[in-house]
Amino acid sequence: MAVARQNEHSVLTSLSELRAIEEQRVADERAAVEAAHLARIAAREAEERAREEAIVAKARAEHEAKLAIETAKLEAEREARLKIEATEAAERTRQQAILAEQRLAQEMELRRAEVAKKRPTWMLVVTALATLAAFALIYVAIDRTRASEHDRERTRIAELQKREMERQLDDMASSLSALQGDLDVLAGRTNTALDALQRATTAAEAKAAKAEIDRIREKEREIRRRQEEIRIKREKLKRGEGIKMDKKCLTQALC
């Protein structure tokens, strides 16, 4: 009787142990399913964040490109107007000088004719000298007009060079800002990859997370290298070493 009870007790104990093992197995499976579900959710969230960041970066770049195009158009139109106005002013000055020269020549011719009829020879000499002096004054006026045009052209070229330097500096500032935005996006991706590495449950997941981190860091190094190159170019430009203009820009309003 005692042996039967002891056997029954042993059977009940074994059944309890088996039930506990089965419950633990079910609990482990549920925990694994829940962990996989959370990992998929985190991956989707990371992918969505990366997609949103890429959309924002693309929109920012398109906006900056549109602004640059509009600014260039406005500057080109302004330079064209200035060129046309300068050309018209120079032409008006030249025409006025020609008309003044013609009127003076006609007046001198009339005076010479009158003097030849009414005055002695020495007056003819005085008139001729006065005529020569008048022509000399006209030549000086025309020469000064040309010098003024030359000065205006040099001023225009200097202004174009200054504007080109400002445009290049603005482009470099926009590039640095865009690269910094890319670095910020990569920083978010780095954090996501680090989280994935910490949550990795298999060697394959850990390897994939490490590879992603290495790719991100390589991109960060490349972006920082480009930032440094732009900073060096910007410093040279500020010192006047990097201004390069097409020769057409020195002779044409639109280039």
Protein Blocks (a to p, Z undefined) as FASTA:
>chain_A
ZZmmmmmmmmmmmmmmmmmmmmmmmmmmmmmmmmmmmmmmmmmmmmmmmmmmmmmmmmmm
mmmmmmmmmmmmmmmmmmmmmmmmmmmmmmmmmmmmmmmmmmmmmmmmmmmmmmmmmmcf
klmmmmmmmmmmmmmmmmmmmmmmmmmmmmmmmmmmmmmmmmmmmmmmmmmmmmmmmmmm
mmmmmmmmmmmmmmmmmmpcbfklmmmmmmmmmmmmmmmmmmmmmmmmmmmmmmmmmnop
mgccdfklmmpfbZZ
